[in-house]
């Protein structure tokens, strides 16, 4: 019974992002004003991303605290992920700037594309953000598929010891999380490489995709990262 429940949960988690993305795509054309309210700046999706990142950060922080120094690789990776995800949670909501009605310092007014207190929207960094999401979603989504062969190569060539490989393997995402990371990569691929910035249905002139739609892919990815953190903690306990 326990095994059946675990398998069922895996399938539910695996297919949820597909169903969710298709449902939102349908909503986009059926009720665009409502869809737009979900993905707008400081909308439900943006705050959801911050919450998912923060929860995942807490899980990896707990993992860092609970892991003994004997497993140094696990401890280091847990700390890096905890700090990185906390930073992403803060950046996603501009560190609560609009919630607290805080004015931006002169530096951010001059150098930030949106004149807000965020690092990722600074002029020199923001253009790289799309590449980060595109490559990040692609690598994280596919690493579980290529890891077995990569691990064998690393062991065969003795680039890494078996002990280090065993600790690193804990952080490889489960294959049932693939669908959480590939959509954001696909959306950014279209937005980056198709000009002018989206696909247009020529007959009715309906814009099928704009830069605002990135929030959908990013929200699915943020939920995937939270599920990833849960799976890592559960796997470590086992």
C-alpha positions as CSV (number, residue, x, y, z in Angstrom):
1,X,0.0,0.0,0.0
2,X,2.8,2.4,0.9
3,X,4.6,1.7,-2.4
4,X,1.4,2.3,-4.3
5,X,0.9,5.6,-2.6
6,X,4.5,6.7,-3.4
7,X,4.1,5.7,-7.1
8,X,0.8,7.6,-7.3
9,X,2.3,10.7,-5.7
10,X,5.2,10.6,-8.2
11,X,2.8,10.4,-11.1
12,X,0.8,13.3,-9.7
13,X,3.9,15.4,-9.2
14,X,5.2,14.4,-12.7
15,X,2.1,15.4,-14.6
16,X,1.0,18.4,-12.6
17,X,3.2,20.9,-14.4
18,X,2.0,19.7,-17.8
19,X,-1.7,19.9,-16.8
20,X,-1.1,23.3,-15.1
21,X,0.7,24.8,-18.0
22,X,-2.0,23.7,-20.5
23,X,-4.8,25.0,-18.3
24,X,-3.1,28.4,-18.0
25,X,-2.5,28.5,-21.8
26,X,-6.2,27.9,-22.3
27,X,-7.0,30.6,-19.7
28,X,-4.8,33.0,-21.5
29,X,-7.1,33.0,-24.6
30,X,-10.3,32.5,-22.8
31,X,-9.9,35.2,-20.2
32,X,-6.7,37.2,-20.9
33,X,-7.5,40.1,-18.3
34,X,-7.7,37.5,-15.5
35,X,-4.6,35.7,-16.8
36,X,-2.7,39.0,-17.0
37,X,-3.6,39.8,-13.4
38,X,-1.9,36.5,-12.3
39,X,1.4,37.1,-14.1
40,X,1.7,40.9,-13.6
41,X,4.3,42.5,-11.4
42,X,3.6,41.8,-7.8
43,X,0.9,39.4,-8.9
44,X,0.0,36.0,-7.5
45,X,2.5,34.1,-9.6
46,X,5.4,36.4,-8.6
47,X,4.7,36.1,-4.9
48,X,4.2,32.3,-5.2
49,X,7.7,32.0,-6.7
50,X,9.2,33.9,-3.7
51,X,7.3,31.6,-1.3
52,X,8.5,28.4,-3.1
53,X,12.1,29.6,-3.1
54,X,11.9,30.6,0.5
55,X,10.5,27.2,1.5
56,X,13.1,25.4,-0.5
57,X,15.8,27.6,1.1
58,X,14.6,26.6,4.5
59,X,14.6,22.9,3.7
60,X,18.2,23.1,2.5
61,X,19.2,25.2,5.5
62,X,17.8,22.5,7.7
63,X,19.6,19.9,5.8
64,X,22.9,21.9,6.3
65,X,22.3,22.0,10.0
66,X,21.4,18.4,10.4
67,X,24.2,17.0,8.2
68,X,27.4,16.0,10.0
69,X,30.9,17.2,8.9
70,X,31.6,13.7,7.7
71,X,29.5,14.4,4.6
72,X,31.2,17.6,3.6
73,X,30.0,17.7,0.0
74,X,26.4,17.4,1.1
75,X,26.9,20.1,3.7
76,X,28.5,22.5,1.3
77,X,25.9,22.0,-1.5
78,X,23.1,22.4,1.1
79,X,24.5,25.7,2.3
80,X,25.0,27.1,-1.2
81,X,21.5,26.1,-2.3
82,X,20.0,27.6,0.9
83,X,21.7,30.9,0.4
84,X,21.1,31.0,-3.3
85,X,17.4,30.3,-3.0
86,X,17.0,32.8,-0.2
87,X,18.6,35.4,-2.4
88,X,16.2,34.4,-5.3
89,X,13.2,34.7,-2.9
90,X,14.2,38.2,-2.0
91,X,15.0,39.3,-5.5
92,X,11.6,38.0,-6.8
93,X,9.7,40.5,-4.6
94,X,12.3,43.3,-4.7
95,X,13.2,42.5,-1.1
96,X,9.7,43.7,0.0
97,X,10.4,47.2,-1.4
98,X,6.9,47.8,-2.6
99,X,5.3,46.2,0.4
100,X,7.1,48.6,2.7
101,X,6.9,51.5,0.3
102,X,10.7,51.9,0.4
103,X,12.3,54.3,-2.1
104,X,15.1,53.1,-4.3
105,X,18.6,54.5,-3.6
106,X,20.1,56.7,-6.3
107,X,22.4,53.9,-7.5
108,X,19.4,51.6,-8.3
109,X,17.5,54.5,-9.8
110,X,20.4,55.1,-12.2
111,X,21.5,51.5,-13.0
112,X,18.4,49.3,-12.4
113,X,16.2,48.8,-15.5
114,X,13.0,48.8,-13.3
115,X,14.4,51.4,-10.8
116,X,14.0,48.9,-8.0
117,X,16.2,47.3,-5.3
118,X,17.2,44.2,-7.2
119,X,20.5,42.8,-8.5
120,X,19.0,40.8,-11.3
121,X,17.6,43.9,-13.1
122,X,20.8,45.8,-13.1
123,X,21.8,46.9,-16.6
124,X,24.8,44.7,-16.9
125,X,23.1,41.6,-15.4
126,X,19.5,41.7,-16.7
127,X,20.5,40.7,-20.3
128,X,22.1,37.5,-19.0
129,X,19.0,36.6,-17.0
130,X,17.2,35.0,-20.0
131,X,20.2,32.9,-20.8
132,X,20.3,31.8,-17.1
133,X,16.7,30.6,-17.2
134,X,17.1,29.0,-20.6
135,X,20.2,27.1,-19.8
136,X,19.3,26.4,-16.2
137,X,15.9,24.9,-17.0
138,X,17.5,22.8,-19.8
139,X,20.4,21.5,-17.6
140,X,18.4,20.8,-14.5
141,X,15.6,19.2,-16.5
142,X,17.9,16.9,-18.4
143,X,20.6,16.1,-15.8
144,X,18.7,13.2,-14.3
145,X,18.6,11.6,-17.8
146,X,22.3,11.9,-18.5
147,X,23.7,11.5,-14.9
148,X,24.0,7.6,-14.9
149,X,26.3,7.8,-18.0
150,X,28.1,10.8,-16.7
151,X,28.7,9.2,-13.3
152,X,30.2,6.1,-15.0
153,X,32.6,8.2,-17.0
154,X,33.7,10.2,-14.0
155,X,34.3,7.0,-12.0
156,X,36.0,5.2,-14.8
157,X,38.4,8.2,-15.4
158,X,38.8,8.5,-11.6
159,X,38.2,12.3,-11.8
160,X,36.0,11.9,-8.7
161,X,36.1,9.3,-5.9
162,X,33.2,7.0,-5.3
163,X,32.5,8.7,-2.0
164,X,32.2,12.1,-3.6
165,X,30.0,10.7,-6.4
166,X,27.7,9.1,-3.8
167,X,27.2,12.5,-2.1
168,X,26.8,14.4,-5.3
169,X,24.2,11.9,-6.6
170,X,21.9,12.9,-3.8
171,X,21.5,16.3,-5.5
172,X,20.6,15.0,-8.9
173,X,16.9,15.7,-9.5
174,X,14.5,12.8,-9.8
175,X,13.4,12.1,-13.4
176,X,9.8,12.8,-12.5
177,X,10.7,16.5,-12.0
178,X,11.8,17.0,-15.6
179,X,8.5,18.7,-16.6
180,X,9.0,21.4,-14.0
181,X,12.1,22.8,-15.6
182,X,11.8,22.3,-19.3
183,X,8.8,24.7,-19.8
184,X,10.7,27.7,-18.6
185,X,13.6,26.8,-20.9
186,X,11.2,26.4,-23.8
187,X,9.5,29.7,-23.2
188,X,12.8,31.6,-23.0
189,X,14.0,29.9,-26.1
190,X,11.1,31.2,-28.1
191,X,11.3,34.7,-26.6
192,X,15.1,34.9,-27.2
193,X,15.4,33.4,-30.6
194,X,12.1,34.3,-32.3
195,X,11.8,37.9,-33.5
196,X,10.1,40.1,-32.7
197,X,9.9,38.6,-29.2
198,X,7.1,36.2,-29.5
199,X,5.0,34.0,-31.9
200,X,2.1,35.7,-33.7
201,X,-0.9,33.9,-35.1
202,X,-1.0,35.7,-38.5
203,X,-4.7,35.1,-39.3
204,X,-6.2,36.7,-36.2
205,X,-3.1,38.7,-35.1
206,X,-3.3,37.2,-31.6
207,X,0.0,37.3,-29.8
208,X,0.7,33.8,-28.5
209,X,3.6,34.7,-26.4
210,X,5.2,37.8,-24.9
211,X,7.9,38.4,-22.3
212,X,5.2,38.6,-19.6
213,X,4.5,34.9,-20.2
214,X,7.9,34.1,-18.7
215,X,6.2,34.3,-15.3
216,X,4.2,31.1,-16.0
217,X,7.4,29.1,-16.7
218,X,9.2,30.7,-13.8
219,X,6.3,29.8,-11.4
220,X,6.3,26.2,-12.5
221,X,10.1,26.1,-12.1
222,X,9.9,27.6,-8.6
223,X,7.3,24.9,-7.6
224,X,9.7,22.3,-9.1
225,X,12.6,23.6,-7.0
226,X,10.4,23.3,-3.9
227,X,9.5,19.7,-4.8
228,X,13.1,19.1,-5.6
229,X,14.1,20.2,-2.1
230,X,11.5,18.0,-0.6
231,X,12.7,15.0,-2.5
232,X,16.3,15.7,-1.6
233,X,15.5,15.9,2.1
234,X,13.4,12.7,1.9
235,X,16.1,10.9,0.0
236,X,18.8,11.9,2.5
237,X,16.6,10.5,5.4
238,X,16.4,7.2,3.6
